[in-house]
Amino acid sequence: MKRCIHRRLRRALGTLLLLGAGLWAAAPAKAADKAPTKQYDVEIVVFAYANPDTEGELWPADPGRPDLSEAATPGTDGVTLLGSSDYRLSNDERRLRRSSRYRPVLHMAWRQSAGSLKEGRAVHIHGSDDAGTVDGSVKLSLGRFLHLGLDLLYRPGGSSASPPPGSGDTAGGLAPAATDSAPPSVSSSVETPTPGVYRMRQHRRMRSGEVHYFDNPVFGVLAVITPYEPPAPKSAPASADDGAGAGSGSP
């Protein structure tokens, strides 16, 4: 009889230990599910070359347009627009402005999460200056490394060139064009000696905290991605009663 009772007790204790192990294993999983999504600060400076070297370059008569149908807008859609006090490239922009070789067009920054390489969401950027107008998308994604993709259209300021044949002007002065599914071939390209609409499509692996340079014969982009670290929560100040209790030696 005693042996039977002991066996039952051992069996019950074993079951409790297994249940306890399962609960402890589930707790970290639930905590991981509730972990906040990592946020990144993305900052770009778009600038034009004062005297671009386009000799011998072939430009498509119709450069196409970035797909902005699902692009997020800074200030909405979970993308936080940052102020100039959060800029990290302010000194770089000042150096560009002081130089006679460059003409800054747009400087902006925002905070967003990074989706996967396939599911990363583009952010729509648009701006203009005396140097011209830029419109397009910037896509941040995260795989094993951070990646940044640019699809931008730039029209120099004071451009008198006509839009590509068969298209009209749109907001921002950038002409619509054929979709990306049918890019123009070299045979349809023409040499463009006068200002027109220029497109930059580049994708690059990024290292956080480092300034990266995207190049084009007519305009360029400086970009930096910085992991966002939210400020630590402030601890509540100790009350007078707490201090008195600590000094009196009470438990």
C-alpha positions in Angstrom: 0.0 0.0 0.0 2.8 2.4 1.0 4.6 1.7 -2.3 1.5 2.4 -4.3 1.1 5.8 -2.5 4.8 6.7 -3.1 4.4 5.8 -6.8 1.4 8.1 -7.1 3.2 10.9 -5.3 6.2 10.6 -7.6 3.9 10.6 -10.6 2.1 13.7 -9.4 5.3 15.6 -8.6 6.7 14.7 -12.1 3.6 16.1 -13.7 3.8 19.3 -11.8 7.5 19.7 -12.7 6.7 19.2 -16.4 3.9 21.7 -16.2 6.1 24.2 -14.5 8.9 23.8 -17.1 6.3 24.4 -19.8 5.1 27.6 -18.2 8.6 28.9 -17.8 9.4 28.1 -21.4 6.2 29.9 -22.6 6.9 33.1 -20.6 10.0 34.2 -22.6 8.1 33.5 -25.9 5.2 35.8 -24.8 7.7 38.5 -23.8 9.4 38.2 -27.1 6.0 38.6 -28.9 5.4 41.8 -27.1 8.9 43.3 -27.7 8.6 46.6 -29.4 9.5 46.8 -33.1 13.0 48.2 -33.8 12.9 51.8 -35.1 15.5 53.5 -37.3 16.1 57.2 -38.1 16.7 57.7 -41.8 18.2 60.9 -43.1 19.0 62.0 -46.6 20.5 65.0 -48.3 19.8 65.3 -52.1 22.1 67.6 -54.0 22.7 68.5 -57.6 26.0 69.1 -59.3 26.4 72.7 -60.4 28.3 71.6 -63.6 27.3 68.0 -64.3 29.5 66.1 -66.6 27.0 64.5 -69.0 29.2 64.3 -72.1 28.7 61.0 -73.7 25.9 60.0 -71.4 22.8 58.4 -72.9 19.5 59.3 -71.2 16.2 57.6 -71.8 13.6 59.8 -73.5 11.2 58.5 -70.9 12.8 57.7 -67.6 9.7 56.2 -66.0 8.3 57.1 -62.6 8.7 55.5 -59.1 5.8 53.4 -57.9 4.3 55.4 -55.0 1.0 53.5 -54.8 1.9 51.9 -51.4 4.5 54.4 -50.2 4.1 55.8 -46.7 4.0 59.6 -46.2 6.3 61.1 -43.5 4.2 62.3 -40.6 1.5 59.6 -41.1 1.3 55.8 -41.7 3.6 55.0 -38.7 6.4 57.2 -40.1 7.6 60.0 -37.8 8.9 63.1 -39.5 12.0 64.4 -37.6 13.0 68.0 -37.0 16.3 69.7 -37.8 17.4 69.2 -34.2 17.6 65.5 -34.9 19.7 65.9 -38.1 23.1 64.2 -38.2 24.1 65.5 -41.7 23.7 69.3 -41.0 27.5 69.9 -41.2 27.6 67.9 -44.5 24.8 70.0 -45.9 26.6 73.2 -44.9 29.7 72.1 -46.6 27.8 71.4 -49.8 26.2 74.8 -49.7 29.5 76.5 -49.2 31.0 74.7 -52.2 30.5 76.1 -55.7 30.3 72.6 -57.1 27.1 71.4 -55.3 23.6 72.7 -54.9 21.5 71.1 -52.1 17.9 70.3 -53.1 16.4 68.5 -50.2 17.3 67.6 -46.6 14.9 65.6 -44.5 14.8 62.8 -41.9 12.2 60.4 -40.5 11.8 57.5 -38.1 10.3 54.2 -39.2 10.5 50.4 -38.7 12.3 48.2 -41.2 10.4 45.4 -42.9 11.9 42.4 -44.6 13.6 42.6 -47.9 10.4 41.6 -49.6 8.0 43.4 -47.3 9.8 46.6 -46.6 7.7 49.7 -47.2 8.8 52.7 -49.2 8.5 56.2 -47.9 7.5 59.0 -50.3 9.7 62.0 -50.3 9.2 65.3 -52.2 10.9 68.7 -52.1 12.2 71.6 -54.2 14.7 74.3 -54.0 16.3 76.8 -56.4 18.4 73.9 -57.5 15.4 71.9 -58.7 12.8 69.4 -57.6 13.1 65.9 -56.4 10.3 63.3 -56.0 10.3 59.6 -55.4 10.7 56.9 -52.8 13.2 55.6 -50.2 12.8 52.0 -49.0 14.4 50.7 -45.8 14.5 47.0 -45.3 16.3 44.5 -43.0 17.6 41.1 -43.7 20.9 40.0 -42.4 22.0 43.6 -43.0 20.2 46.9 -43.4 19.4 47.9 -47.0 18.3 51.2 -48.5 16.7 51.5 -52.0 16.3 54.8 -53.8 14.0 55.5 -56.7 14.1 59.3 -57.3 13.3 61.7 -60.1 15.1 65.0 -60.3 14.4 68.0 -62.5 17.0 70.9 -62.4 15.7 74.3 -61.4 14.8 76.6 -64.2 14.5 73.7 -66.6 13.0 74.7 -69.9 13.2 71.3 -71.4 9.9 69.7 -72.5 8.6 66.6 -70.8 9.1 63.3 -72.6 6.8 63.0 -75.6 3.2 62.0 -74.9 3.2 63.0 -71.3 2.0 66.1 -69.4 3.3 67.8 -66.3 2.2 66.7 -62.8 2.6 68.1 -59.3 6.2 69.0 -58.6 7.0 69.6 -62.3 8.0 66.0 -62.9 6.6 64.3 -65.9 4.9 60.9 -65.7 6.3 58.2 -67.9 6.1 54.5 -68.7 5.9 51.9 -65.9 9.0 50.1 -64.6 7.7 46.9 -66.3 8.8 48.2 -69.7 12.0 50.2 -69.2 13.2 52.0 -72.3 15.9 50.2 -74.3 19.2 51.8 -75.3 17.9 52.2 -78.8 15.2 54.5 -77.5 17.6 56.7 -75.6 18.8 60.0 -76.7 21.7 62.2 -75.7 20.3 65.0 -73.5 22.5 68.1 -73.6 19.8 70.3 -71.9 18.2 69.9 -68.5 15.4 67.3 -68.4 14.2 64.7 -65.9 16.8 62.4 -64.5 16.1 59.2 -62.6 18.2 57.4 -59.9 17.5 53.8 -59.0 20.0 52.3 -56.6 19.9 49.7 -53.9 22.7 49.3 -51.3 23.6 47.4 -48.2 24.0 49.9 -45.4 26.0 50.0 -42.1 24.1 51.9 -39.3 25.7 55.1 -38.3 27.8 55.5 -41.5 27.2 58.1 -44.2 26.7 56.5 -47.6 26.9 58.2 -51.0 24.6 57.4 -53.9 25.9 58.8 -57.2 24.4 59.9 -60.5 26.0 62.1 -63.2 23.5 64.9 -62.5 22.7 64.6 -58.8 23.7 62.7 -55.7 22.4 61.6 -52.3 24.0 61.4 -48.8 22.2 58.9 -46.5 22.6 57.7 -43.0 20.6 55.2 -40.9 20.8 55.3 -37.1 19.1 52.8 -34.8 16.6 54.7 -32.6 17.1 54.2 -28.8 14.1 55.4 -26.9 15.0 57.3 -23.7 15.0 55.4 -20.5 11.8 55.9 -18.4 12.4 58.3 -15.6 12.1 56.9 -12.1 9.7 58.5 -9.7 11.4 60.7 -7.1 11.4 59.4 -3.6 8.8 60.9 -1.3 9.6 62.6 2.0 7.9 59.7 3.9 10.2 57.2 2.2 13.2 59.2 3.2 12.0 59.4 6.8 11.4 55.7 6.9 14.8 54.9 5.6 16.5 57.1 8.2 14.5 55.7 11.1 15.6 52.2 10.4 12.0 50.9 10.1 11.5 47.8 7.8 
